[in-house]
Amino acid sequence: MGEYTIYAILGILVVVYLIITLTTKRSSNHRKDRKFMDDYKRRDKNS
């Protein structure tokens, strides 16, 4: 495995990055769904 060590390390880093990205995206979606945001009106992008 000597010559493939760097590829194994890079693969593990990519997997860890994807896991972190998915969990932060899920938590940000959960944060948007909280009850105190019900009365919040987002401004229209066009106006």
DOROBA-747279 format. One record per residue: residue number from 1; residue in one letter; x, y, z of N, C-alpha, C in turn. Coordinates in steps of 0.2 Angstrom, whole numbers, plus 5000, padded with zeros to 4 digits. Example, Ala and Ser with C-alpha at 12.3 -4.5 7.8 and 13.67 -1.06 7.14 Angstrom:
2
1 | a | 5066 | 4972 | 5039 | 5062 | 4978 | 5039 | 5066 | 4984 | 5039 $
2 | s | 5064 | 4989 | 5035 | 5068 | 4995 | 5036 | 5064 | 5000 | 5039 $
***
This chain:
47
1 | m | 5004 | 4994 | 5000 | 5000 | 5000 | 5000 | 5004 | 5006 | 5000 $
2 | g | 5011 | 5006 | 5000 | 5015 | 5011 | 5001 | 5014 | 5017 | 4996 $
3 | e | 5013 | 5015 | 4989 | 5012 | 5020 | 4984 | 5005 | 5023 | 4984 $
4 | y | 5000 | 5019 | 4987 | 4993 | 5022 | 4987 | 4992 | 5025 | 4993 $
5 | t | 4996 | 5026 | 4998 | 4995 | 5029 | 5004 | 4992 | 5036 | 5003 $
6 | i | 4995 | 5040 | 4999 | 4992 | 5047 | 4998 | 4985 | 5047 | 4995 $
7 | y | 4984 | 5043 | 4991 | 4977 | 5042 | 4988 | 4972 | 5040 | 4994 $
8 | a | 4974 | 5036 | 4998 | 4970 | 5034 | 5003 | 4968 | 5039 | 5008 $
9 | i | 4973 | 5043 | 5010 | 4973 | 5049 | 5014 | 4968 | 5054 | 5011 $
10 | l | 4969 | 5056 | 5004 | 4965 | 5060 | 5001 | 4958 | 5058 | 5001 $
11 | g | 4957 | 5052 | 5000 | 4950 | 5049 | 5000 | 4946 | 5050 | 5006 $
12 | i | 4950 | 5048 | 5012 | 4947 | 5049 | 5018 | 4945 | 5056 | 5020 $
13 | l | 4950 | 5061 | 5017 | 4948 | 5068 | 5018 | 4942 | 5070 | 5015 $
14 | v | 4941 | 5068 | 5008 | 4935 | 5069 | 5005 | 4929 | 5067 | 5008 $
15 | v | 4929 | 5061 | 5011 | 4923 | 5058 | 5014 | 4922 | 5062 | 5020 $
16 | v | 4927 | 5064 | 5024 | 4926 | 5068 | 5030 | 4923 | 5075 | 5028 $
17 | y | 4925 | 5078 | 5023 | 4923 | 5084 | 5020 | 4915 | 5084 | 5018 $
18 | l | 4914 | 5078 | 5015 | 4907 | 5077 | 5013 | 4902 | 5077 | 5019 $
19 | i | 4904 | 5073 | 5024 | 4900 | 5072 | 5030 | 4899 | 5078 | 5033 $
20 | i | 4904 | 5082 | 5034 | 4904 | 5089 | 5038 | 4899 | 5093 | 5034 $
21 | t | 4900 | 5093 | 5027 | 4895 | 5098 | 5023 | 4888 | 5096 | 5024 $
22 | l | 4887 | 5089 | 5023 | 4880 | 5087 | 5024 | 4877 | 5088 | 5031 $
23 | t | 4881 | 5087 | 5036 | 4878 | 5089 | 5043 | 4877 | 5096 | 5044 $
24 | t | 4881 | 5100 | 5041 | 4880 | 5108 | 5042 | 4874 | 5110 | 5038 $
25 | k | 4873 | 5107 | 5032 | 4867 | 5109 | 5028 | 4861 | 5107 | 5031 $
26 | r | 4861 | 5101 | 5034 | 4855 | 5098 | 5038 | 4853 | 5103 | 5044 $
27 | s | 4859 | 5105 | 5048 | 4857 | 5109 | 5054 | 4855 | 5116 | 5052 $
28 | s | 4857 | 5119 | 5046 | 4855 | 5125 | 5044 | 4848 | 5125 | 5042 $
29 | n | 4846 | 5119 | 5038 | 4839 | 5119 | 5036 | 4835 | 5118 | 5043 $
30 | h | 4837 | 5114 | 5048 | 4833 | 5114 | 5054 | 4832 | 5120 | 5057 $
31 | r | 4838 | 5125 | 5057 | 4837 | 5131 | 5060 | 4832 | 5136 | 5057 $
32 | k | 4832 | 5135 | 5050 | 4827 | 5139 | 5046 | 4820 | 5137 | 5048 $
33 | d | 4818 | 5131 | 5050 | 4812 | 5129 | 5052 | 4809 | 5130 | 5059 $
34 | r | 4813 | 5133 | 5063 | 4811 | 5135 | 5070 | 4805 | 5139 | 5070 $
35 | k | 4801 | 5139 | 5075 | 4795 | 5142 | 5076 | 4796 | 5150 | 5076 $
36 | f | 4801 | 5152 | 5079 | 4802 | 5160 | 5080 | 4803 | 5163 | 5073 $
37 | m | 4804 | 5159 | 5068 | 4805 | 5162 | 5061 | 4798 | 5162 | 5058 $
38 | d | 4793 | 5160 | 5061 | 4786 | 5160 | 5057 | 4784 | 5167 | 5055 $
39 | d | 4785 | 5172 | 5060 | 4783 | 5179 | 5058 | 4787 | 5183 | 5054 $
40 | y | 4793 | 5180 | 5052 | 4798 | 5183 | 5048 | 4796 | 5183 | 5041 $
41 | k | 4796 | 5189 | 5038 | 4795 | 5190 | 5031 | 4801 | 5192 | 5027 $
42 | r | 4804 | 5187 | 5023 | 4810 | 5189 | 5019 | 4808 | 5194 | 5014 $
43 | r | 4813 | 5199 | 5013 | 4812 | 5204 | 5007 | 4812 | 5200 | 5001 $
44 | d | 4808 | 5203 | 4996 | 4809 | 5200 | 4989 | 4815 | 5202 | 4986 $
45 | k | 4818 | 5198 | 4982 | 4825 | 5200 | 4979 | 4824 | 5205 | 4974 $
46 | n | 4818 | 5206 | 4971 | 4817 | 5211 | 4965 | 4815 | 5218 | 4968 $
47 | s | 4813 | 5218 | 4974 | 4811 | 5225 | 4976 | 4817 | 5228 | 4980 $
***
